[in-house]
Amino acid sequence: MAIDKNSVEYVAHLARIELQSKELEKLSSQLKDILSFIDKLNRIDTARINPTSHILPISNVLRQDQSKDSLAADKALENAPKKQGDFFSVPKVIE
Amino acid sequence: MELHSQSGHQLLDLIKNKKTTAKEVWESLESRVRAIDTKVNAYVRKDEKREPSLKPDSQQEGKLMGLAVTIKDNICTTGMNTECCSKILKNFSPPYDATVINKLKTNAASIFNLKANMDEFAFGSSTENSAFMATRNPWDLDSVPGGSSGGSAAAVAADEAIWALGSDTGGSIRQPAAFCGVVGLKPTYGRVSRYGLIAFASSLDQIGPLTKDVEDSAILLEAIAGHDQYDSTSVDIAVPDYKKSLGSGIKSVKIGIPKEYFIEGLDPEIKKIVGEAIDQIKKLGAQVQEVSLAHTEYAVAVYYIIATAEASSNLARFDGVQYGLRVEAGKDSSAGMIEMYKKTRGSGFGQEAKRRILLGTFVLSHGYYDAYYLKALKVRTLIKQDFDHVFKELDCIITPTSPSAAFKIGEKVEDPLKMYLSDIYTISANLAGIPAISLPCGFTKKGMPVGLQILAKPFDEETIFKVAHAYEQATPWHKRKPEL
C-alpha cells in the first residue's frame, strides 16, 4: 500500500506532531520502506484466524467497590508546565 | 576483588558474614562510576544533585540487605527524575514509585541514585536514540551496547552496577544483555507489575533484571514478581522460590532448536558459537531436537504494527498539559490548543519516536486498520500457536539472542529497518508473552560477547533458570570482564 508525503502530513496532523519540511521528506521515504517490508504479511491467509489482542486468558478483572485515597491535587499538579489554582491551564479551546 | 566487581549473591554472602556492608558497596559503586562513566555513559543526568537512598544499616534486614539496584529511566522513582531519556519529559519528577520500586524497597534494596540511559521511550536497539547521549559498549567503546536498556546492560557489564532493572518490549533487555555479555531476563507477560513503567506497548512490555549471572537473575526476579492490584494484567500466581531451580541438573530436560533461527542473516561466527553452546548443553544430558516455528519470519513485521499502534496511543498523553515540555503556539496562547500540541510534540519527540507514532497512527487509521492492524493481530495468533505446539512436547527452546554481535555506533542509525531487524530473534517472545533469558555463550574473534537465548512456557521461569544455570556453571564466559 502506498504512503506518500501527503498521507504522512495528514497522519502527522492526526498524531498532533508538527514536522519540518526536511523531516517530512525523510520520514516519508523511511515509512514507505517500512510499510513495503510489512506487506509481506499479505502472503499469509488469515481468513480463518482469530486475532490476539491480548496474550493472557484473563478478562474482567474486578475489585471491591471501595473508595481509597487518590493522588492529591497539589501532587498531580506538581509537574504541570502551567497551572492555575487547582487546575491545569491550557490555551483557549472554545471561541 | 573490588566490591563493585562482585555479583549480587556474592555480596549478600559477604554482608551476611559481616565482611562488608551495603554502605561500603554503595561507595565502591560511586567511585567506579566517577572513574569510568565518562567513557561508558551508562548513566544520565550525572550532575543532578541527589541524596543517596541508602538506608541506615539497622534497616537492612530483608532479602536484598541494602544492596543498590540500578533503574532504567522509564521506571518511576520518587525523588529522582524519570524522563525516558526524552526532551518531552524533561524535569518529570514522578509523584509515586513504580510497584517494582516498592517491592525492591520492601526487600530492603537501595535504589541507586543515578538512572540508566536508554533509547527515548525504549524505541531502539542501540541506545543511540537517547536525547542525552549514546552509551558505549564496555567491550569496545566504538560499539553500541544494544538497546533499549543499553544503560542498564552497560552499567552491569562495566561493574558500575551490581544489578539493574530494564524493560523489554521486543528484546530491550535480552539484546543489550547479549551485546554487553551479561544476563538479561524478560519474564512472562503478567509475571511482574507494569505499574509505574512508562508505557510503550502495553500488550508487550515487561520489566526484568539485568545481572552478572543467572543466580542473581533468579534473586532479583523473585524480589519484583507477583500480583499487583494496580496492574490488572499482572497475574495472581504464587511466586516460586526461584533459587531452588538452580543446580538440579538438566538430564530430563527436552529442548527444541528452531530451524528458522539458523538461516540467512545469521552471522556465521554467531552460528558457530551458539552451535558449540548447544553441544555443551547436550553433554550436560539434555535431549535436544530440531523444531519448527514456521511463522518466525513474520514476527518483525507483526511487531512493528502492534508495537507502534500501541505506542501511538500511549504517547498521546505527552501533550504539554500535565507534565514535561510545553511549547506555546503564540505569545498570548491564543493560537489554540491543537497548535500547542503540535509544537510541543514536534519539538519534544526525537526522530525515532516520531517515526513510530506516525507508523502507529497510520496502521490504526480509517481504511488501513483491517489491512495492517487486524492482520497483525491474526498473525500474532499464528506465532503464539507455533510456540504452544512446540511446548506440548518440549520444555524449552534455545536460539541465538541476536543475529550479530554489537555493531558500531552510527552504523545503523540512518536505516531504521536494518535496526529493527537486529531484534529478529527476540521479538517473538513478546508477541507470545513467554519468558526468555539471554546469557553469555562465548566471544567473537574481535572479543565481543555473544548471547544465548532460552525460551520457555508461560510462567515457567524455573526451567529457564535451571538450564541457564547448568550451562553457565559449565562454562567460563560469565567470569570474563571488559578492560576499561
Interface residues (C-beta under 8 A of the other chain):
Chain A: M1 I3 S7 V8 V11 A12 H13 L14 A15 R16 I17 E18 L19 Q20 E23 L27 Q30 L31 D33 I34 L35 F37 I38 K40 L41 N42 I44 T46 I49 N50 P51 T52 S53 H54 I55 L56 I58 V61 R63 L71 K75 A76 E78 N79 A80 P81 K82 F88 V90 P91 K92 V93
Chain B: N91 F92 S93 P95 Y96 Y189 G190 S203 Q229 S232 T233 V235 H295 E297 Y298 V300 A301 V302 Y304 I305 S312 D319 G320 V321 Q322 Y323 G324 L325 R326 E328 A329 S333 S334 A335 G336 M337 I338 E339 M340 Y341 K342 K343 R345 G346 S347 F349 Q351 K354 R355 I357 L358 L359 T361 F362 S365 Y368 A371 Y372 L374 K375 A376 L377 K378 V379 R380 T381 L382 K384 P416 L417 Y420 L431 A432 G433
